[in-house]
């Protein structure tokens, strides 16, 4: 099964309201990063144990660990959660930047160091969400 097939299956498995929002976010992400690498993480560790919600990832970045090892990972991720949807902007140096820059204008959303959580797209300003994503991508080496 291709990554796109896994993504389509994941989106299709969601309740109708989340499904349409995830489809719209996926469409927008493909416009923002048309040549970006697609990722799908099923949320399971090497032992098959569920450790997180499944994630759709976009782009590619290198994580440098203190021991000198590196790992490839996505730049932007989206995931359904129990109350709505999470958008992850990874690789930001300043963990207060997202909240300070976009928190007040985003709408009904919770913004932490790298995560924007909201119930549905209709409760947030999607243009501000896109600006946060684009700005986050610019700030990643």
N, C-alpha and C positions, 0 to 999 in steps of 0.2 A: 504494500500500500504506500503510495507517495505521501509526502508531507502535506500537500494540498488536500489529498483525500482524507487524511487524518483530521485536518482542520475542518473540512466540510462535515465530516461525521460528528466531530465535537460540537460544532455550532448547531447542527441539526438535532442533537440530543438535548438541547436546552429548551426550557419552557418558552412559549411563543414570544413573550415580551423581551426576554433576554436574547433569544435567537435573533430577532430583528435588529436589536441594538448591536449585537456582536457582528452580524453581517455588515451593518453600516460601518462599524469601526474597522473591520477587516478591509472593506472596500477603500476607506479613506487611507489606511496604512499602506495599501498597495499603491495608492496615488502619491503619497509622501515619499515612499522608498520603492519606486518601481523596479529597481535592479537589486534591491536588498535581499539578503538571504532570509528564507522562511524557516521557522523552527516550530516544532510541536513537542511539548513535554507532557507526558501523560500523568505526571504527578507522582510516579512511583520511583522508588529507589532501586538499586541493583538487585535487591532481594524480592522485588515485586510488592513491597509494602507501600501503601499510599502515604505520602509525606507532605503533599501540597495539592492545591487545585491544579488541574491541567492548565497549561499556558500556551498561547500562540505567541511566538516571538518574531521580531522583525529586525533586520540588520545584523551586524556582526561586530563584536568588539573583543579585545583581548584583555583578560583579567590577569594581573601580575600578582602572585602571592609572595609573601615575605620570604619564603624558602627558595625563591627564584623560579619556581615553576609557573607556567602560564596555562590558561584555559580559554577556549573560545566560547562566547556566549552571545545572546541577543542584546540589542540596545533598548528596544521597546517591547513590552509584553502586554497582552490583554488576557484577562481571565474572568470567568463567571465566579461569583462567590455566593454565599448564602443569602446576602441581602441585595445583591446587584452585580456590579462589574468593577473590576480593578484594572487600572492602566499603570504599568510600571515604566518609569523613566530611569534606566540604570546607568551607572557610571558617573554620576554627578559628584563633584568634589565637596560642595557645600550642601549639607543635608537639610538646611533651612531654606534653600533657594526656591524650591517649588512652592512651598507654602507662602513665603514672603512675596514672591513675584505673581502668583496666579490664584492663591487661595481666596482672596476677597472678591474676585471678579468671575470666578468659575461657576458659582451658583451653589446648589445643594450638594456639596461634595466634601469629603474628608481628605485632607492632603497631609501626607507625612513626608519623610525624607526623600522617598523615591516612588511613592504610591499615591495615586489619585483614585478614590473610591466613591462611587455614586450609585444610586438606585437605578436610574434610567437616563438615557440621553436627553429626554425632554426636561429633566430637572437641572441640567447644566447648560452653560453656554459652550456649544461645540466648537465655535471659532476660538475661544480661549483655550479649550483642551488641545486643539490643533496647534495653537501657538506654543503651548507648554511642551508638546511633543517635539515640534520643530526646534525650539530653543534648546531643549535637552539634547537633541541630536547634534546641534552645532557645538555644544560644550564638551562633547566627548572626543577624545583624541582618536 
